[in-house]
Amino acid sequence: MIGPGKAIEYPWPMFYPMTAALVALPLTMLPMITARIVFIGIGAFVFAFAITHRTWHRLPAVLGAQFFVAVTAGQWSPLFVGALVFPALGFLYAAKPHIGAALLACARNRKAFSVALIGGTMLLMLSLVLQPRWPLWWRQSVSAYGATSLVTTALGPILLLAALRWRRQEARILLALSLIPHTITPADALPLALVPDTRLEAMVLALLSWGAWSVQLYLQEIQRYNTTVVYAAHVALIFFPALVLVLRRPNTVSEI
């Protein structure tokens, strides 16, 4: 049986920290399928609102592989995009600390950084009060889960050029996502949807992302999965085009 206090069959370790469980706690009152729909629906709404709150030119991002994978897999990245735009949502970074900490460093200003940091810290402290030992259990779970920083892979070092535009928020986002270790999936690159300045740029990035995702799916299909090729495809077709857009802009202070 499934419900509060009842065990469920789950074939994988708990890769998410206690902070993520706390954020998702209200959804436990719903049936499983309903909870999934609500979580995905909230994430999709927050993402769409974040990329269109000032202009509609980033809307083609919803057609990209990053958004498709994020919503079909029920990922946190749509909510993280919202947190980059709306600092009040910054506490959500604590739900996925390794990516959240990197995006926290990309806050638009000190006020946004402080709001997100305070909210995340409060969520972390509450989780430790409820279960003081969860960081140990979580570390054991994620230690066996392979993760790689893009800049250490083939073609990856070129992404360090984003540091040349360090004053720009979108450049810091690109650099942060390149540096942090994470598994390769288009969903983790969803914050790059904030990079385009025109509708054409957004459409090009969305279309190219499907190329990277297609390479990954094809190698899985023929059972010849090669992480080197997959990482290279993501760098070449998702991150490098975003880097080109960033480098074309002056190194001036900008906020998304």
Beta strands, then each sheet from edge to edge (+ up, - down):
end
